[in-house]
């Protein structure tokens, strides 16, 4: 469906959309595709899907035209349109699930299987799993692998070691950004 955002609050992370047929739909940030969250605003034209009847709810909300993520890099834009949709836990494996929705195209589903023992062994928090998995999917897409072939990718020990190597070392000091001189001047002392 197509519609226009009639209300959006960054404070409550919710809003409303009026469809082209005049029906109002509520939405929250969980229903917005990740790459469009930063550019949401009242008056923006969006694609969305209806979910539920009363009250009407909008899901898979995306801006029309899609928000520019990286000028001139269509491939990069395709990769960053991934959305984490949850996981399934079976014994010592966790399957992280992602999808990419393109208006007018099929929903593309991705799944990355992770052995939880590797998280423990390499001392990586399980909460970092979605980020790790998204990196694996992005790398596979950049390498030209078709999404249809990625029904289930493994998260390997090498993927995890590469991730650890990309993080700053514990206790490492980040480069300081020079501070701008203050334009505030102290008041004159009382006499």
N, C-alpha and C positions, 0 to 999 in steps of 0.2 A: 504494500500500500504506500501511497504518498501522502504527505501532510506537512504542516508547518508547526514549529514549536511556538506555543502561545504563552507558556510560562516555564521558567527554569530557575531554580535556586541552587547555587553552589553550596550554600549553607546546609540545606537539607538533602542535597544531591538527588533531587526529584524534580519532575516537571510534568507538563501536559502537551499533547499534540492534538491539533485539529486536523482530521483527515480531509482529503479533497472532497469527500461526501458529506462533510459537516459533523462527523461523529468525533467526540472528544475521547482521548486515550491518555491514561496516566502512565508514567515511566519513571524508573530510577536508574542510577548509573550501572547497576548490574545488568540492565538490559541494553546497554549501549556498547557498540563495538569499540574496543580499546583505543584504536587509532583516532577516533573522533571525539573522545571525551574532552580534550583540551579546547576544542573549538565550538562546543555547544553554546548556543545563545538563543534568546527569543527572536523569532522572525526567520530562523534558519529553515530551509526546505530539507525534509528528511524522507528516507525510505524506512519502513518498519513492518513488522508482522504483528497481527492481533493475537492476543492470548487471553482467554477467559471471557466471560460474558458480562458479569456485573460485579464490580466495576470493570470497564474495559481497560485492558492493560496493553501497552506496546512493548515488544521485545525486539532484539536484533536491530536496534535503531542505528542508522548510519546516515551521514550527511550526503546530500545530493547537490552538486557533484561531490565525490569523495574528497575529504580533506587532503591537501597536499602535505605529504610527509617529508619528502626529500626531492627538491626540484630536479626534474629531468631524469629521475631514476625510477622508472616504472617497476622494475624488478624488485627494488628495495621496498617499494610501496606494497607490492603483493605479499612480501614476506612479513611486514609489520602489521598486517591485518589479521593476525592470529589472535584468537581469544581462548583463554583457559576456561574450560567448562566443568572441571572436576576430575575425580579419580575413582578407580575401583581397586579395592585391596583384596588380594588373594594370597593367603599364606605369607611368604616373605617377598612377594612382588607387589609393587604398586604401579598401576597403569594410569598415567596422567593423560587426560584427554583435552584436545584442542580442536577448534573448528575455525574455518575462514568462510565468511559469507560474502559473496559478491552479488550485488543486485543484478537480477536477470540470469544468474548462473547457479549451478548446483552448490549445495553446502558441502564444503570439503572437510572431511574428518581426519584427524591425525591422532595417533596414540603412541606414547613412549613408555616402554616397560622398564622399570627400575628395580634393581635388587636392593632391598633395604639394608642388607648387610654391608654393602659398599658405602652407604651413607655413614654407618657406624664406624667402619674401619678407617675411612678417610676424614672422619670428624666434620661432616657437613650436615647442617641442620636439615631435617626433612622439609621444612618450610621453603628451602631454596630449590626444591625439586621442580616446581613449575618453571622457574627461570632457567635452570639447567636444561630442561626438556625443550623449552622454546629455542634455546641456542642450537640444540641438535637439529630441530626441524628447520630452522633458518639456514644452517650450514648445508643441509641436504638439498633444500630448495635452491640455494645459491649455486650448488654444484650441478644443478640442472635435473635433479631427480623429480619425476612426476608425482604429484600428490596421490594419485591412484595407487602407486606402489608403496606408499607410506602408511598402510593401514596399522602397522605396529612396528616401531623402530626400537632397538634396544638402547638403553643408556649404559654405556660401557665405562669401565674403570678409566680408560684414556680420556673420555669426555669429561669425567669428573676431575681428573688431574689437570687437564687443560683449563677447566673452570677455576680451580684453585690457583693455578699459575697466573691467571688474569686478575686476581684480586690483589689489593695492596697487602704487603706483609704486615702482620700484627705489630703494632707499635711504631710503624713507619709514619713519619711526619709528612703531611701533605704540604705541598708548596704554598707558601703564604702569598696571598694576594695583597699588593700594596694598598694601604688605606688612603682614601682621598683626604686631603686636609679639611678639617672642619671649617665651616663658614660661620660657626657660632663663635662669638667673642665674649669673654667673661665680662660681667658688668664691672664698672669702675668701683673701687672700694669706697665705702662710706667715709665721709670726712666730717 
